[in-house]
Amino acid sequence: MRKSKGTKICKHPERLKGKPGECSPEQIKECHGKVVEHPCVKEK
């Protein structure tokens, strides 16, 4: 089965509550620290 081109594998799947693109800014900060973009999501 192929993965969607719009997402990568989550680096913290145990913390994931939905799709990586649906993470709140607070959840992104908790998982990845201060980042400009969510590293678990790449643009199409």
C-alpha positions as CSV (number, residue, x, y, z in Angstrom):
1,M,0.0,0.0,0.0
2,R,1.4,3.4,-1.0
3,K,1.6,6.3,1.4
4,S,0.0,9.7,0.5
5,K,2.4,12.1,-1.1
6,G,1.3,14.8,1.3
7,T,2.5,13.1,4.5
8,K,5.6,11.5,6.0
9,I,5.8,8.9,8.7
10,C,5.2,10.6,12.1
11,K,8.4,10.8,14.2
12,H,6.3,10.4,17.4
13,P,3.4,8.1,16.5
14,E,2.7,7.3,20.2
15,R,1.7,11.0,20.6
16,L,-0.3,11.3,17.4
17,K,-4.0,11.9,17.9
18,G,-5.0,12.1,14.2
19,K,-3.1,12.8,11.1
20,P,0.2,14.8,11.3
21,G,-1.3,17.6,9.4
22,E,-4.0,18.0,12.0
23,C,-1.7,18.6,15.0
24,S,-2.2,21.7,17.0
25,P,0.6,24.2,17.5
26,E,0.9,23.1,21.1
27,Q,1.2,19.4,20.1
28,I,3.9,20.3,17.5
29,K,5.8,22.2,20.1
30,E,5.5,19.4,22.6
31,C,6.8,16.8,20.1
32,H,9.4,18.8,18.1
33,G,10.2,21.9,20.1
34,K,10.3,25.3,18.4
35,V,10.0,24.7,14.7
36,V,8.7,26.8,11.9
37,E,6.9,24.0,10.1
38,H,5.7,20.6,11.3
39,P,8.5,18.2,10.3
40,C,6.1,15.2,10.0
41,V,4.2,16.8,7.1
42,K,5.7,17.8,3.8
43,E,3.9,19.8,1.1
44,K,2.5,18.2,-2.0
